[in-house]
Amino acid sequence: MKNLFKCKIICLFSTLLFIQVAIAQSNASFVPAASNITGAEYPKVSDDLRVYLRIKAPLADKVQLAGSLLPTSDPVDLKKDADGNWTLITPPIVPGFHYYWFLVDGVQVNDPGCDTYHGWAKPTSGIEIPTKGEDFFMPKNVPHGDVREHWYFSDITGKWRRAFVYTPAEYETNPDKEYPILYLLHGSGENERGWSLQGHMSFIMDNLIASQKATPMVIVMDNGYAEAKDPAAYPQNAASWNSRSAVLADVYVKEIIPSMESSYRIKPGRENRAMAGLSMGGGQTAVIGLNHPELFSSLGFFSAGGVSVDSVADPNAYGGLFSDGASFNDKIKVFWFGVGTEEPALITKNAALKKEFEKKGIKATFYESQGTAHEWHTWRRCLNEFAPLLFK
Amino acid sequence: MKNLFKCKIICLFSTLLFIQVAIAQSNASFVPAASNITGAEYPKVSDDLRVYLRIKAPLADKVQLAGSLLPTSDPVDLKKDADGNWTLITPPIVPGFHYYWFLVDGVQVNDPGCDTYHGWAKPTSGIEIPTKGEDFFMPKNVPHGDVREHWYFSDITGKWRRAFVYTPAEYETNPDKEYPILYLLHGSGENERGWSLQGHMSFIMDNLIASQKATPMVIVMDNGYAEAKDPAAYPQNAASWNSRSAVLADVYVKEIIPSMESSYRIKPGRENRAMAGLSMGGGQTAVIGLNHPELFSSLGFFSAGGVSVDSVADPNAYGGLFSDGASFNDKIKVFWFGVGTEEPALITKNAALKKEFEKKGIKATFYESQGTAHEWHTWRRCLNEFAPLLFK
């Protein structure tokens, strides 16, 4: 309780500091955010990455900002002007893509200036805070691959499911060529559109492939949620992480992988198959990938807690996969861990993991995205670093 | 003014009637709408197609329903219960897909139970009211085509643009085959995702192609808005319909069509090219298609005012295209007009058009979608009737 109180005081102090900073610097030039819908004036972003938010709610008593734009966990109040507009100028925001929404007298309201994105398990507003001098994730004058909406029926869930499938530009003009495949998983509360919409994955891959940094590959982005039609087939508590992961693992092994390999020109075999995921998707990559080394030869974990130090130390975890370093290195060609420097808990965790891997002689790659947090820009950079290592 | 007052009285009366009907029938069984996000209990739909709406807003003074779910133009009040939930049970709703949102003390709030769709020029809630006994637009156990996200740079607008492109299931396994192409346009306030998301176009085409009712074809769904980078190149007032249509026509003729024909395996020539659009998209089909008979051989108008009786009567309109019936029929193989029976103004307009066509000896097909209004189910049925006529 004492710590909670301390945290609240710090939050309150931070909030007051935000407002003071905002007032002191409110003369800077603001331009509409790159992510705004056509013609929307607000939200605006300044040169020094402060965000100017505005929403009209003349009858409201209180309007607050919520989501993950600000690092505070408590909603922050906006201020009402004479025209019934509520405004807030934030302090400089960590570059990248951030979900947010307003609370108008406690009711969630998305910003009318933004499109909505599936985050926090619901459609939410999102804003792009520019990362200066970086354009690896932007469309360029290079050949562009397609992101395809692919529907298939899942017997395990008893439902139609939708995957998005990236095929590289050259796929169209090489009708006899087969391609290696990467399964790319989204995070908690997100869905199968996340990697192409928030993640800009197609532009990242187009640019990597055009500059010959990455091998042309097919990339599958499916939904990270799967509920069994017959829960009795999965002995664990249906609501538990293990059970949900077991259902998803089955959907991958029995449905998604076969559906992709029969629908697209995919090179067969584990050496042509990789999996990577962000946050929750990294946890799922551990459950699916480490339990099926006969299916995957490369695994990536972006801002994820999926591989624990305890499991690496445990000679029986994942069928003994970690018990022998040389044998592990022989099986898993790319074993990759990325994180943003603004994710301190994961930085610490990855350091412990690295030490444990070294002890066991397990080869792994660690990457830190400078100045970014638990959000899509970290994961864009992770993909940009991870994809070039695959299928070489 | 007198008419306006009369209309308001009728609206008020209708609203009161709705509420009475709702109260009288509130014991019927309601189930979550098919369009709800996973796990959302509300909105619900009853067997007799009434909708039960609910949103929590304990601090609000007034919550209303707006959009196009109800046929009234004025927002309709919800009623607050002891738990701070606001509810409304509507009278039976016309089957199909309807956009709506709440006004919470005047602020637009989307229903937390729905996904958002781009309608009314912003992300809005949408609900599917079941059309009993119809499944032509649902996914079935047939080969499925892909809907591909395709990016290209537009010199005319100075921007990257996104099109969605449907390729039939067999496209993947016939690497030497070329396909005819249909350009399919959305309505006002919508965007390039409308036809695949709200319109279910891929399922409609998969089903038609699998049952050999339609020729396998590629279908392009681009954005219906285009602003010139250099407005001086377009002499009309930049904000006018004519100018905006002229820019879009240029984007089609100089950029979209060439980009599609260089990116996909498309049969060349006007006889393999069709265009159709709904509402505003029908108007654009008239501007683009009738001005370019050298490019298109079939045109479809879904709930659209695009082709006017005056223009058909005018021997100079569209370069004299309508001046000779036999010559017109020789050029335009499928000239198709569809409308919902719940769109009285367009029913009247199409009747006048039919008469004028008969007078001129112009062959055209007219279709009426029974019991549907100016919404996506009318347009799904239009596509289902129109597509089988193409490229025969």
Contacts between the chains, C-beta under 8 A, distances in Angstrom:
chain1	res1	chain2	res2	distance
A	37	B	122	7.1
A	38	B	225	7.2
A	55	B	107	7.4
A	56	B	107	7.4
A	57	B	105	7.1
A	57	B	106	7.2
A	57	B	107	4.7
A	58	B	106	6.7
A	59	B	61	7.0
A	59	B	105	4.1
A	59	B	106	5.4
A	59	B	107	7.9
A	60	B	105	6.0
A	60	B	107	6.9
A	61	B	59	7.0
A	104	B	104	6.5
A	104	B	105	7.4
A	104	B	107	5.3
A	104	B	109	7.5
A	105	B	57	7.1
A	105	B	59	4.1
A	105	B	60	6.0
A	105	B	104	7.5
A	105	B	105	6.9
A	106	B	57	7.2
A	106	B	58	6.7
A	106	B	59	5.4
A	107	B	55	7.4
A	107	B	56	7.4
A	107	B	57	4.7
A	107	B	59	7.9
A	107	B	60	6.9
A	107	B	104	5.2
A	107	B	109	5.9
A	108	B	109	7.5
A	108	B	112	6.6
A	109	B	104	7.5
A	109	B	107	5.9
A	109	B	108	7.5
A	109	B	109	5.3
A	110	B	110	6.5
A	110	B	116	7.8
A	110	B	123	6.9
A	112	B	108	6.6
A	112	B	122	6.2
A	115	B	118	7.9
A	115	B	123	6.2
A	116	B	110	7.8
A	116	B	116	4.6
A	116	B	123	4.5
A	118	B	115	7.9
A	122	B	37	7.1
A	122	B	112	6.2
A	123	B	110	6.9
A	123	B	115	6.2
A	123	B	116	4.5
A	123	B	123	6.7
A	139	B	151	5.7
A	139	B	153	7.4
A	139	B	160	4.8
A	141	B	153	6.7
A	144	B	150	7.3
A	144	B	151	5.1
A	144	B	152	7.3
A	146	B	148	3.9
A	146	B	149	6.3
A	146	B	150	5.7
A	146	B	165	7.4
A	147	B	148	6.8
A	147	B	149	4.2
A	148	B	146	3.9
A	148	B	147	6.8
A	148	B	148	4.6
A	148	B	149	7.5
A	149	B	146	6.3
A	149	B	147	4.2
A	149	B	148	7.5
A	149	B	149	7.9
A	149	B	196	6.7
A	149	B	202	7.2
A	150	B	144	7.3
A	150	B	146	5.7
A	151	B	139	5.7
A	151	B	144	5.1
A	151	B	202	7.4
A	151	B	203	7.9
A	152	B	144	7.4
A	153	B	139	7.4
A	153	B	141	6.7
A	160	B	139	4.8
A	165	B	146	7.4
A	172	B	263	7.0
A	172	B	264	7.3
A	175	B	175	3.1
A	175	B	176	7.6
A	176	B	175	7.6
A	196	B	149	6.7
A	202	B	149	7.2
A	202	B	151	7.4
A	203	B	151	7.9
A	225	B	38	7.2
A	263	B	172	7.0
A	264	B	172	7.3
